[in-house]
Amino acid sequence: MHRHRDGRTTIAQDLVAAEVPVAFAYNDTPFVVMMATPEDLEDFALGFSLSEGIVETPAQLRIEAVETYLEGVSLRLRIPPAQATALQARRRNLDGRSGCGVCGSESLEAVLRAPRPVPAGAPIVAAALARALRALRARQTLNALTGATHAAAWADAQGDLQLIREDVGRHNALDKLIGALVGAGLDPGAGFAVVTSRASYEMALKATQAGIPLLAAISAPTALAVALADSAGLTLIGFARDHDYVVYSHPQRLAQTEPAGEPA
């Protein structure tokens, strides 16, 4: 590469993020192709299948093969007959884009699905949110090398990051996180998620589908995301920077102080 800085040019090597077509085929039927970072693909398949409502539980998905080709990666997935029949009713086209959560959906109904209600759960202390946001910056190893990836992380109620996934697409990163979270047997409702992107409708929908009660994004939400979060019981936070943030829905879930008798 040629780097230009202060009127001077240097020639050097640089690391760039990988981006390849990743295809999902359910029961031998191609369903969708997305541009993604070719890491944590089994997490991706499980998280996508859950957040899209293709399966209800991890037990309903079996990953039969992960096949790598020169032009991309294909995952062969197996789901029960009832889920396969339902999938045919909301079939998607095969063309996708990086971080596109609803690309290829064939109807408004397929995109604007009714969100799953989020259980009330225990409040999250604001200090825990700040702790998770501070830790997130240091844990984005792929972005530190390339500057080209989004991250999605899940923290427990104390704000300690338990899982983080990165991808060139923000929806992909969240799907990978959901797959890793559920695959590890962790309770999504026992903590919260933070993402290094805006909070779009699709991101909010994926969070509610996974049962995540609070989603904090470092950038702004969209109006449709706020409406969905409000109707589903999701606490949606934007412009999250340590102790600075904006709560757009269900602020009662974010407590400003520790409950009496508990350590800060």
Secondary structure, DSSP 4 states (H G I P E B T S, - for coil): -EEEETTEEEE--------EEEEEEETTEEEEEEEE-SSSHHHHHHHHHHHTTS-SSGGG-EEEEEEEETTEEEEEEE--HHHHHHHHHT-B-S---TT-SSTTB-SHHHHSPPPPPPP--PPEEHHHHHHHHHHHHHH-HHHHHHS--EEEEEEETTS-EEEEEEESSHHHHHHHHHHHHHHTT--GGGEEEEESS-B-HHHHHHHHHHT-SEEEESSPBPHHHHHHHHHHT-EEEEEEETTEEEEEE-GGGEESSPPTTS--
